[in-house]
């Protein structure tokens, strides 16, 4: 009996992942920027010190890194499977 593998072809391209990462990193930097006008600064950070804010930003960037690495691995795995089974 032959093994059947279905492919969705919905994996992201490396260019799409790079664009997502770049856009997300810029958005995080802007969101955590303490130099914006007080009316634009998110209320959830009220009372944070600069050290606490930078720690939160670092944590978010590390999470973004992990998500994008997993996306890259999934894309590479899909490419290998397509190459192997086709």
N, C-alpha and C positions, 0 to 999 in steps of 0.2 A: 504494500500500500504506500503510495507516494505521500510525502509530507506536504501539506499546503500551508503557505504563509501568505497572509494578506498584508498589503502595504497601503497606508492611507495617503502617502505622499504629502502629508501635512507638516512635516518637520521644517523647521526654520533653516534658512540658509545662513552661512557664517556672516555674510554681510548684514542680514537682518538682525542677528544677535549682536553684532558690533554696534549697529545703529541704536538698538534698544539699550544696550549698556551705556553708551555715550549719552543718550538723551536722559536716561534715568540718573546717571551720576551728576549731570548738570542740574537736573531738577532737585536732587537731594541737596546739592551745594546751595542752591537758591533758597530752598525751603528752610535750611538751617542757618541762613545768613543773618547774623545779629545786626548787621549794619543797615538793614532795611528800616523804613519808617515804622515807628511804633504801631501805627494803625494797620500795618501789613504783617507784623510779626505774629505768628500763631500763638493764641492764648495758652495752648497746652504747655508752652515752654516758659510761661510766666514764673519767675522765681528760680529758674535754672541759672547756674553759674556758667561762665564760658567753658570751664573744664567739663561740666556735666553735659553741656550742649555738644561739645566736640566728641565726647565719649559716645553719645547717642548717634551722632553722625557717623562715627567710625563703625559702630555696630551695624548701622543700616547699610553702609558700603560693603562691609564684610558679607552681609546677607545677600546683597546684590551680586557680589562676586560668586558666591556659592550657587545661586540660582542660575547665573549665566554659564558657569562651568558645567552644571548638570545639563543645561540646554545644549551646550556644545557636545557633550558626551552622547546625548540622545541622538543628535544629528549625525555624529560620526557612526554610531551604532547602526542607525537606519541605513546609512550609505553602505556600510559593510554588508549588511544583510541583503540589500538590493543587489549588490555586486555578487555576493555568494549564491543567491537563489535564482538570479536571472541569467 
